[in-house]
Amino acid sequence: MRLVNPVVRGFAPDPSVIRVGEWYYLATSSFEWFPTIPLSRSRDLVHWEHAGNVDTAVPGRSLLGVPDSGGIWAPALSHADGHFWIVYSIVRSVGTRFFDTETYVCTAPDIGGPWSAPARVPGHGFDPSLFHHDGRHYLLNLQNDCRVGGRRFGGIVLTELEVPTHDGVPDVGAARVTGPTHLLLQRDELVEGPKITAKDGWFYLLLAQGGTGVEHGVLMARSRSLTGPYEVDDGAMLTTRDDPAVPLQKAGHGELVQAPTGEWFLTHLASRPVRTPDGPRNPLGRETAVQPVAWVDDWPRLAHGGWHPDVEVEVPDVATSHVRAPATDAPAGFEAAPHWPWSTLREPPGPWCDTSQPGRVRLRGRMSAESLWQQAFLGQRLTEHTAEVEVTVDADPHTFTQSAGLVLWYNTTSYFQLHVTWAEPAGESQAGQQWRPDGGGRRVLVLEHGHPDGARVLETVDAPEGPVRMRAQVDGADARVWAGAADAGPLRRVGPDLDLSELSDDFGPRLRFTGAFAGISAVDLLEGAFTADFSDWSFRCVPEPLFRRPMSPEGDVDTPGSE
């Protein structure tokens, strides 16, 4: 059977895979996004379906205030004692020497839950994982030496956890450390994301190597003893750092899994870059891929040879009568909102997101696009380099602090926002709202560009009367937007060509780890009561090379919708 990578497309980084019976299960990082820790499953490694989320992962179900690309990093999935386990870090500081991490464990009898409340366990840094062996439980961590002058990434450590059970259910809330903490491996280069696999009398320590950018890779070490010493392989098992022409770049952060028929596979993250004058950028974020593995002299190697990931690989045929459509199908419309594949920032949907009317969403305005707190934002991941999105917005703002519309989003410093809002009468300068008996002012469309150096307005035009139809088209590194009356005529271009590649890990001065979204938002800094109605959502991400064509210069094209 042919497998085409990535198998889970769009922002799906740090894949952790296990097999239980005939199913493979996958967990990926969610960072500041809800629902937390997306879970997928597959019978054949080719077709993946959403299997739920660890919706209890965050204490209090709030990540309000965490920085961009903070939140939940690198969850590690495992199975023991008849239960699914997941361990992960919540990172409260990004780009500091502390990271301010908390390490939590949850368990569930089934991948779909219910998941236990998060239990905090001792953590020495981010990227924890659990290794279950001979009825015992071991916690691995990257050790973060946060002292001034410290190594910062101070190696991989292992600690045994004693976890009592009650009526066969692990009580992770009563977990405690037993015995010493062991330093397994320490290197001058950054190694993180530790996973241990036991095979044929060896303990294999799989490591993410070289950071998450273009130097990323998978490094292997092995030992006859769980606590070491570990012998490091001569070179990277997987990397693209030596060849920028490989289609899947940034390859690294993997995990080994064995098929029921005995074959071995490596899941790993990778990115599909677009070319720009400033070099390759990856607005789709880091995605999940799969490679077949062969064992050579008791070392795992890519089965096709070398260390570069392949786009197309062969996997064993399995009965597919119960396999659903691939996860890359067209995203869902408002009928699925606010549930997966829809996502929200830093907290789950609340009373500010009303989905009681079929096919419609009413958002109550909250904080601005640059807020780390309470945003009224609902979005879906971009999963391909060619995409089209449309929505109708019905909103009547009465002040410049109220607005609503369509957003192409990466984070609070990188976005393109086309909003209906209020402005002074034509020709008047911005001087604070001039409150007049006749209301004054006008309803306008403002295209705003969020940027690390400060936001800028790309164009302001008068809004048509009544509901407004908005459209955005993505073509590689470029994007364009249109708007017009919802019930009449073609839409008109608003603003210049947009550099969508800015919505990527590779742009800006700070660490960034997520991916681009298309979505809707509403803002009300006056009183948090202004509402906007959204309808007729249409979003299509089209895989290459099946759909690559120039965008219409008028923007008057047929846009395939979501069913």
Secondary structure, 3 states (H helix, E strand, C coil): CEEECCCECCCCCCCEEEEECCEEEEECCCECEECCCEEEEECCCCCCEEEEECCCCCHHHCCCCCCCCCEEEEEEEEEECCEEEEEEEEECCCCCCCCCEEEEEEEECCCCCCCCCCEEECCCCCCCEEEEECCEEEEEEEEEECCCCCCEEEEEEEEEEECCEECCEECHHHCEEEEEEEEEECCCCCEEEEEEEEECCEEEEEEEECCCCCCCEEEEEEECCCCCCCEECCCCCEECCCCCCCCCEEEEEEEEEECCCCCEEEEEEEECCECCCCCCECCCCCEEEEEEEEEECCEEEECCCCCCCCCEEECCCCCCCCCCCCCCCCCCCCCCCCCCCCEEECCCCCCCEECCCCCEEEEECEECCCCCCCEEEEEEECCCCEEEEEEEEECCCCCCCEEEEEEEEEECCEEEEEEEEEECCCCCCCCCCCCCCCCCCEEEEEEEEECCCCCEEEEEEECCCCCEEEEEEEECCEEEEEEEECCCCCCEEEEEEEEHHHCCCCCCCCCCCCCCEEEEEEEECCCCCCEEEEEEEEEEEECCCCCCCCCCCCCCCCCCCCC
